[in-house]
Amino acid sequence: MRGDRRLLCWAAVVLGFGLWEAACEYTRYDLRYSTATCLKFKSGTDCNERRAAWCVNAPSVLRLSPRWLSNTAAYGGPLLTWVPLALARPYAMPALVATQLWYLSLIGVVRNSHLVMPTGWDPSGHIFVYGAQLVPYFLVCASCRPSAGLPALLERAMLGWMCVLCYLSITTAAFFHTLTESFAGCLLVLCLRQLLLSRRLRAMVEESRERTGLESAAPLLAVACCTWLAGSLIGWYGLTTGSRNISMLAAELGYDLAIWTMLLCSLRPGGAQETSLFNPQVPLAKEFSPSSVGLHQRSPASEDSSQIGD
């Protein structure tokens, strides 16, 4: 399937550039004080030689990864993709619900785990956030016909934004995270793809959106809330060590609450569209069916995917 191929290709390219970082050690560069003729590492003040001729210097790193672009993607967050995708393809909401549950379960840990890791190891939060947008887009839009009118404009804008996210994923892995940190980010994204195959999760989301409201989704919401709170508390603990500041923590909290609001509204009774992403019996089945994006029903119980785990 095209969506899966695109996702695997993205992960392979990201990890390929992670290997480039491992060879050139860009994460050691002191980008503030290095120049084209004097490469300084964070651990010292002396000028150093590049590891190899095919490694770029610090000014080139800054040119290839403009801060304004990465800040736009980081501060805008996944809502920059999720909201337009929900408007352009309303039947994608169940997939977005699953993605939001996964995201909220893990984002606190991904953001703040470096505060408690002995070596400061930091799984790539940027790759994690980019992947949270790429996965639903790839799965929803890779196998369906183009829309018309306003949805078509939204999809064109999203396509351009997906290209930006793919590029930023590459520069993040190449210059700002070690190979193992980038691998951790990619692994979490691939776990999201597997999560969307969960038959039990699909049934729970559909039942909640069609009939019972939050009651059916309560166990998943409880797990997501507990892990989100635990991860967030790690960040607030960082205030005591001076490694986090109150303004950034407040901004993160406000953004997460906006995602929680979108998630809870999506799970309200009657929120399901007639053209449900998980229902192959709807009129749009010929255009966009669960099997076309890998969200197919699998009858043997032994083949059910595992439940949410992050």
Secondary structure as UniProt FT lines:
FT   HELIX           2..24
FT   HELIX           26..28
FT   TURN            31..33
FT   STRAND          39..41
FT   TURN            42..43
FT   STRAND          47..48
FT   TURN            53..54
FT   HELIX           58..64
FT   HELIX           67..76
FT   HELIX           79..88
FT   HELIX           90..92
FT   HELIX           93..112
FT   HELIX           113..115
FT   TURN            118..119
FT   HELIX           125..141
FT   HELIX           150..171
FT   HELIX           172..176
FT   HELIX           179..195
FT   TURN            196..197
FT   HELIX           199..207
FT   HELIX           208..212
FT   HELIX           214..241
FT   HELIX           246..266
FT   TURN            269..270
FT   TURN            277..278
FT   TURN            280..281
FT   HELIX           283..286
FT   HELIX           290..293
FT   HELIX           301..303
//
